[in-house]
């Protein structure tokens, strides 16, 4: 009996590997998904490598001292300059790095918390499961944006000392997991009674090992898709926060540049807000296309 259950688990693992291979083939045929992946990868490379080649440090007013402040796009300043002397191209590069840091780091925190709480809430029963569900519902109704604005003012000293982005990451991550918890919990409720889980129980595996080794890997599909969409949402949230003036003034962000462009006058200094706005739209579009492509590729009802 023991050998038979081991074989069943092995067959389940091979089937899972085959399903991932099928999903990859489906994704490669999805043009919009590939376009989204290309956009995201390009931005990641741009955000990682770009700061090493940025003409000016972030939030630098060097152009002001060189008599080139408030100039429209040119060969020397591809995105133009602000009236304050900031080179929009350089700050757009730094903004890409900073916004990606906020969005991706916050998403990773949310995904880790969501998987752990969803796994425990879905696999356990009784008081533990009910408690996690109740806590998740409480966090789900908390307005994250208002919370960030509140903490940005409460910890204003930390913000002005350069910890503003980290503060936003922590708040977005610590309060952005309920949706992932709901998805993971629902998936685990449908998986925990399957044969390969019962086989692992028969072999004497602990509940924690069964969750982490046998159940969670089989419910990662919706988490991956939701993670890409959460990242896009985190980018927009950070842009809104910076646009409203609650971000870190020492760190360049797209929302900050857009806000400064609006304040300077869009009809006159149109380039200040235009290029950061286009970059924001393009990256959010890339993550959404990637998420849609992954959703189609990983949907078991659409597999070959």
Rosetta blueprint (number, residue, H / E / L):
1 X L
2 X H
3 X H
4 X H
5 X H
6 X H
7 X H
8 X H
9 X H
10 X H
11 X H
12 X H
13 X H
14 X H
15 X H
16 X H
17 X H
18 X H
19 X H
20 X H
21 X H
22 X H
23 X H
24 X H
25 X H
26 X H
27 X H
28 X H
29 X L
30 X L
31 X H
32 X H
33 X H
34 X H
35 X H
36 X H
37 X H
38 X H
39 X H
40 X H
41 X H
42 X H
43 X H
44 X H
45 X H
46 X H
47 X H
48 X H
49 X H
50 X H
51 X H
52 X H
53 X H
54 X L
55 X L
56 X L
57 X L
58 X L
59 X L
60 X L
61 X L
62 X H
63 X H
64 X H
65 X H
66 X L
67 X L
68 X L
69 X L
70 X L
71 X L
72 X L
73 X L
74 X L
75 X L
76 X L
77 X L
78 X L
79 X L
80 X L
81 X E
82 X L
83 X L
84 X L
85 X L
86 X L
87 X E
88 X H
89 X H
90 X H
91 X H
92 X H
93 X H
94 X H
95 X H
96 X H
97 X H
98 X H
99 X H
100 X H
101 X H
102 X H
103 X H
104 X H
105 X H
106 X H
107 X H
108 X H
109 X H
110 X H
111 X H
112 X H
113 X H
114 X H
115 X H
116 X H
117 X H
118 X H
119 X H
120 X H
121 X H
122 X H
123 X H
124 X L
125 X L
126 X L
127 X H
128 X H
129 X H
130 X H
131 X H
132 X H
133 X H
134 X H
135 X H
136 X H
137 X H
138 X H
139 X H
140 X H
141 X L
142 X L
143 X L
144 X H
145 X H
146 X H
147 X H
148 X H
149 X H
150 X H
151 X H
152 X H
153 X H
154 X H
155 X L
156 X H
157 X H
158 X H
159 X H
160 X H
161 X H
162 X H
163 X H
164 X H
165 X H
166 X H
167 X H
168 X H
169 X H
170 X H
171 X H
172 X H
173 X H
174 X H
175 X H
176 X L
177 X L
178 X H
179 X H
180 X H
181 X H
182 X H
183 X H
184 X H
185 X H
186 X H
187 X H
188 X H
189 X H
190 X H
191 X H
192 X L
193 X L
194 X L
195 X H
196 X H
197 X H
198 X H
199 X H
200 X H
201 X H
202 X H
203 X L
204 X L
205 X L
206 X L
207 X H
208 X H
209 X H
210 X H
211 X H
212 X H
213 X H
214 X H
215 X H
216 X H
217 X H
218 X H
219 X H
220 X H
221 X H
222 X H
223 X H
224 X H
225 X H
226 X H
227 X H
228 X H
229 X H
230 X H
231 X H
232 X H
233 X H
234 X H
235 X H
236 X H
237 X H
238 X H
239 X H
240 X H
241 X H
242 X H
243 X H
244 X L
245 X L
246 X L
247 X L
248 X L
249 X L
250 X L
251 X L
252 X L
253 X L
254 X H
255 X H
256 X H
257 X H
258 X H
259 X H
260 X H
261 X H
262 X H
263 X H
264 X H
265 X L
266 X L
267 X L
268 X L
269 X L
270 X H
271 X H
272 X H
273 X H
274 X H
275 X H
276 X H
277 X H
278 X H
279 X H
280 X H
281 X H
282 X H
283 X H
284 X H
285 X H
286 X H
287 X H
288 X H
289 X H
290 X H
291 X H
292 X H
293 X H
294 X H
295 X H
296 X H
297 X H
298 X H
299 X L
300 X H
301 X H
302 X H
303 X L
304 X L
